[in-house]
Amino acid sequence: MDATIKMQLPEDLQQAITHMARQAIKQALIETKEKDGFPPYMTKTETAKYLHIAPKTLIDWEKHCNDIPTIEIEGVTRYQRASLDKWMQQHRLNK
């Protein structure tokens, strides 16, 4: 037996919930589009933006963590997006 309870919310509450849901979906789409817009090999500035950190934080991480995946060719450093994703997963806290 399937018991269903129906409840009518006040109009202003319905509108507020609808507005919040639309905003959350819109933000998720923006974030997905931004992530998809990053090239496979990124500069330091692009990498910081991709990781949602300040460029100075990336520099600090590079000083203290010698395992950040980088590619260097004739003094030009690039960061591979796929390698960074794996690196971030390796540093995920398991709580």
N, CA, C and O of each residue as an XYZ file, in Angstrom:
380
protein
N       0.840     -1.168      0.000
C       0.000      0.000      0.000
C       0.894      1.244      0.000
O       1.802      1.362      0.822
N       0.638      2.140     -0.899
C       1.423      3.371     -1.021
C       0.644      4.520     -0.399
O      -0.413      4.914     -0.890
N       1.191      5.051      0.698
C       0.518      6.180      1.361
C       1.188      7.468      0.907
O       2.403      7.615      1.040
N       0.421      8.386      0.382
C       0.935      9.664     -0.087
C       0.240     10.788      0.661
O      -0.982     10.811      0.813
N       1.062     11.716      1.122
C       0.505     12.896      1.785
C       0.782     14.087      0.889
O       1.928     14.316      0.501
N      -0.221     14.829      0.562
C      -0.070     16.026     -0.248
C      -0.255     17.240      0.637
O      -1.142     17.293      1.489
N       0.626     18.231      0.404
C       0.558     19.439      1.208
C       0.743     20.632      0.290
O       1.626     20.624     -0.568
N      -0.054     21.624      0.455
C       0.035     22.842     -0.339
C       0.831     23.877      0.445
O       0.430     24.285      1.535
N       1.971     24.302     -0.122
C       2.779     25.330      0.517
C       2.258     26.705      0.133
O       1.676     26.882     -0.937
N       2.469     27.672      1.008
C       2.071     29.039      0.649
C       2.784     29.481     -0.628
O       3.915     29.077     -0.896
N       2.110     30.306     -1.397
C       2.629     30.749     -2.698
C       4.017     31.367     -2.587
O       4.887     31.068     -3.405
N       4.246     32.234     -1.578
C       5.551     32.881     -1.450
C       6.659     31.872     -1.146
O       7.794     32.045     -1.592
N       6.336     30.824     -0.392
C       7.323     29.779     -0.107
C       7.611     28.960     -1.359
O       8.764     28.610     -1.614
N       6.590     28.651     -2.137
C       6.773     27.937     -3.398
C       7.689     28.734     -4.332
O       8.595     28.180     -4.954
N       7.439     30.034     -4.417
C       8.256     30.885     -5.284
C       9.702     30.954     -4.789
O      10.635     30.927     -5.592
N       9.885     31.041     -3.483
C      11.238     31.103     -2.921
C      11.996     29.808     -3.203
O      13.169     29.845     -3.572
N      11.340     28.674     -3.034
C      11.983     27.380     -3.307
C      12.319     27.261     -4.787
O      13.413     26.817     -5.139
N      11.405     27.648     -5.647
C      11.645     27.601     -7.089
C      12.816     28.503     -7.465
O      13.670     28.114     -8.262
N      12.860     29.694     -6.901
C      13.954     30.637     -7.176
C      15.294     30.047     -6.724
O      16.279     30.110     -7.459
N      15.330     29.478     -5.520
C      16.575     28.898     -5.010
C      17.037     27.725     -5.878
O      18.229     27.581     -6.146
N      16.105     26.901     -6.310
C      16.452     25.759     -7.157
C      17.004     26.237     -8.497
O      17.993     25.695     -8.990
N      16.376     27.240     -9.083
C      16.859     27.780    -10.358
C      18.256     28.366    -10.213
O      19.111     28.160    -11.074
N      18.492     29.106     -9.112
C      19.813     29.700     -8.872
C      20.867     28.615     -8.700
O      21.972     28.745     -9.226
N      20.549     27.554     -7.980
C      21.499     26.456     -7.773
C      21.830     25.765     -9.092
O      22.989     25.439     -9.348
N      20.832     25.543     -9.917
C      21.051     24.915    -11.227
C      21.885     25.828    -12.116
O      22.806     25.372    -12.794
N      21.561     27.122    -12.112
C      22.303     28.087    -12.915
C      23.782     28.114    -12.500
O      24.665     28.125    -13.357
N      24.049     28.125    -11.184
C      25.423     28.137    -10.681
C      26.157     26.854    -11.058
O      27.325     26.898    -11.443
N      25.487     25.722    -10.949
C      26.104     24.443    -11.323
C      26.469     24.427    -12.807
O      27.524     23.917    -13.184
N      25.608     24.979    -13.638
C      25.897     25.045    -15.073
C      27.088     25.955    -15.356
O      27.927     25.639    -16.200
N      27.164     27.084    -14.651
C      28.289     28.011    -14.827
C      29.589     27.320    -14.437
O      30.578     27.405    -15.165
N      29.596     26.635    -13.290
C      30.804     25.957    -12.829
C      31.213     24.839    -13.775
O      32.402     24.646    -14.028
N      30.249     24.105    -14.297
C      30.555     23.039    -15.249
C      31.137     23.617    -16.530
O      32.104     23.088    -17.076
N      30.551     24.692    -17.000
C      31.041     25.334    -18.222
C      32.458     25.859    -18.026
O      33.300     25.720    -18.913
N      32.728     26.468    -16.856
C      34.067     26.987    -16.581
C      35.088     25.860    -16.565
O      36.172     26.001    -17.130
N      34.758     24.748    -15.927
C      35.692     23.623    -15.851
C      35.946     23.061    -17.240
O      37.086     22.763    -17.596
N      34.887     22.916    -18.020
C      35.035     22.387    -19.371
C      35.789     23.352    -20.276
O      36.331     22.936    -21.300
N      35.832     24.626    -19.921
C      36.496     25.629    -20.735
C      37.998     25.681    -20.543
O      38.677     26.428    -21.246
N      38.539     24.904    -19.607
C      39.975     24.930    -19.377
C      40.683     24.017    -20.372
O      40.202     22.923    -20.669
N      41.825     24.467    -20.886
C      42.566     23.646    -21.838
C      43.223     22.454    -21.137
O      43.364     22.464    -19.914
N      43.622     21.440    -21.884
C      44.255     20.266    -21.268
C      45.596     20.593    -20.601
O      45.979     19.945    -19.627
N      46.306     21.594    -21.122
C      47.573     22.043    -20.532
C      47.427     23.520    -20.201
O      47.098     24.334    -21.064
N      47.680     23.861    -18.916
C      47.363     25.207    -18.449
C      48.592     25.936    -17.922
O      49.576     25.326    -17.503
N      48.503     27.251    -17.957
C      49.516     28.110    -17.368
C      49.306     28.132    -15.850
O      48.334     27.569    -15.345
N      50.208     28.774    -15.138
C      50.080     28.896    -13.679
C      48.795     29.635    -13.306
O      48.090     29.223    -12.384
N      48.488     30.716    -14.010
C      47.282     31.492    -13.727
C      46.027     30.667    -13.987
O      45.103     30.665    -13.174
N      45.992     29.967    -15.117
C      44.842     29.116    -15.439
C      44.689     27.999    -14.408
O      43.579     27.661    -13.997
N      45.830     27.435    -13.998
C      45.802     26.346    -13.023
C      45.244     26.817    -11.691
O      44.418     26.130    -11.090
N      45.680     27.973    -11.222
C      45.160     28.512     -9.965
C      43.650     28.722    -10.061
O      42.907     28.390     -9.138
N      43.217     29.266    -11.165
C      41.777     29.492    -11.359
C      41.032     28.155    -11.393
O      39.964     28.017    -10.798
N      41.600     27.182    -12.087
C      40.994     25.852    -12.199
C      40.841     25.212    -10.816
O      39.827     24.575    -10.531
N      41.855     25.385     -9.959
C      41.831     24.796     -8.624
C      41.093     25.672     -7.606
O      40.955     25.301     -6.441
N      40.625     26.832     -8.058
C      39.912     27.780     -7.190
C      40.790     28.237     -6.026
O      40.350     28.287     -4.877
N      42.026     28.563     -6.345
C      42.957     29.088     -5.351
C      43.641     30.321     -5.930
O      43.601     30.558     -7.137
N      44.263     31.093     -5.064
C      45.013     32.257     -5.526
C      46.322     31.793     -6.161
O      46.870     30.769     -5.752
N      46.834     32.523     -7.150
C      48.122     32.149     -7.739
C      49.222     32.026     -6.683
O      50.093     31.164     -6.801
N      49.195     32.871     -5.659
C      50.197     32.787     -4.591
C      50.086     31.458     -3.837
O      51.101     30.895     -3.427
N      48.883     30.964     -3.654
C      48.692     29.674     -2.989
C      49.327     28.558     -3.809
O      49.954     27.658     -3.250
N      49.171     28.610     -5.121
C      49.800     27.615     -5.983
C      51.320     27.678     -5.845
O      51.983     26.643     -5.767
N      51.865     28.877     -5.814
C      53.314     29.043     -5.641
C      53.746     28.454     -4.294
O      54.761     27.763     -4.217
N      52.981     28.727     -3.240
C      53.296     28.175     -1.919
C      53.233     26.651     -1.926
O      54.095     25.985     -1.354
N      52.200     26.101     -2.582
C      52.094     24.639     -2.669
C      53.311     24.064     -3.381
O      53.841     23.030     -2.974
N      53.750     24.723     -4.429
C      54.906     24.225     -5.176
C      56.174     24.236     -4.322
O      57.040     23.376     -4.485
N      56.283     25.204     -3.416
C      57.446     25.275     -2.528
C      57.433     24.150     -1.494
O      58.477     23.599     -1.148
N      56.227     23.817     -1.004
C      56.112     22.865      0.090
C      55.762     21.443     -0.346
O      56.056     20.484      0.368
N      55.143     21.306     -1.501
C      54.759     19.980     -2.004
C      55.530     19.738     -3.295
O      55.299     20.412     -4.299
N      56.422     18.800     -3.267
C      57.200     18.570     -4.488
C      56.555     17.521     -5.388
O      57.199     16.992     -6.294
N      55.266     17.218     -5.132
C      54.598     16.220     -5.967
C      53.519     16.803     -6.886
O      52.769     16.051     -7.510
N      53.434     18.132     -6.975
C      52.462     18.740     -7.890
C      52.895     18.413     -9.322
O      54.021     18.714     -9.716
N      52.001     17.799    -10.096
C      52.394     17.388    -11.450
C      52.574     18.582    -12.388
O      51.635     19.332    -12.653
N      53.777     18.735    -12.874
C      54.082     19.820    -13.812
C      54.830     19.256    -15.005
O      55.421     18.178    -14.941
N      54.791     19.995    -16.074
C      55.554     19.681    -17.281
C      56.400     20.905    -17.567
O      55.881     22.019    -17.640
N      57.691     20.707    -17.728
C      58.563     21.842    -18.029
C      59.381     21.539    -19.272
O      60.077     20.527    -19.355
N      59.278     22.438    -20.229
C      60.029     22.322    -21.482
C      60.724     23.651    -21.716
O      60.077     24.684    -21.889
N      62.034     23.612    -21.718
C      62.856     24.802    -21.942
C      62.412     25.986    -21.084
O      62.285     27.107    -21.577
N      62.179     25.727    -19.803
C      61.836     26.789    -18.868
C      60.373     27.196    -18.848
O      59.979     28.059    -18.064
N      59.571     26.588    -19.694
C      58.137     26.887    -19.730
C      57.402     25.789    -18.970
O      57.493     24.611    -19.315
N      56.668     26.193    -17.926
C      55.950     25.231    -17.087
C      54.478     25.202    -17.462
O      53.842     26.240    -17.645
N      53.958     24.001    -17.571
C      52.536     23.796    -17.828
C      52.024     22.743    -16.865
O      52.783     21.933    -16.333
N      50.714     22.777    -16.653
C      50.056     21.852    -15.746
C      48.980     21.117    -16.532
O      48.116     21.741    -17.147
N      49.036     19.797    -16.510
C      48.050     19.002    -17.235
C      46.800     18.837    -16.368
O      46.876     18.369    -15.232
N      45.676     19.219    -16.911
C      44.413     19.196    -16.175
C      44.106     17.810    -15.609
O      43.729     17.699    -14.442
N      44.256     16.764    -16.400
C      43.947     15.402    -15.944
C      44.872     14.986    -14.797
O      44.424     14.346    -13.846
N      46.142     15.340    -14.878
C      47.089     15.001    -13.811
C      46.763     15.761    -12.531
O      46.889     15.218    -11.434
N      46.346     17.009    -12.670
C      45.957     17.789    -11.495
C      44.730     17.188    -10.811
O      44.654     17.154     -9.583
N      43.772     16.715    -11.606
C      42.589     16.082    -11.024
C      42.987     14.845    -10.213
O      42.488     14.639     -9.107
N      43.880     14.029    -10.763
C      44.352     12.836    -10.050
C      45.101     13.233     -8.781
O      44.921     12.617     -7.730
N      45.944     14.266     -8.882
C      46.720     14.731     -7.739
C      45.796     15.209     -6.623
O      46.031     14.914     -5.451
N      44.752     15.941     -6.982
C      43.808     16.424     -5.983
C      43.095     15.246     -5.311
O      42.870     15.269     -4.101
N      42.741     14.228     -6.082
C      42.086     13.050     -5.504
C      43.021     12.327     -4.522
O      42.576     11.814     -3.495
N      44.306     12.295     -4.846
C      45.280     11.642     -3.962
C      45.403     12.371     -2.623
O      45.765     11.762     -1.616
N      45.106     13.655     -2.608
C      45.226     14.453     -1.395
C      43.892     14.651     -0.683
O      43.788     15.422      0.271
N      42.882     13.944     -1.161
C      41.555     14.026     -0.553
C      41.587     13.415      0.854
O      42.182     12.359      1.069
N      40.949     14.082      1.790
C      40.859     13.558      3.151
C      39.759     12.520      3.226
O      38.641     12.760      2.770
N      40.062     11.392      3.786
C      39.057     10.326      3.951
C      38.572     10.363      5.393
O      39.174      9.754      6.278
N      37.492     11.074      5.616
C      36.935     11.178      6.979
C      35.683     10.387      7.087
O      35.067     10.349      8.152
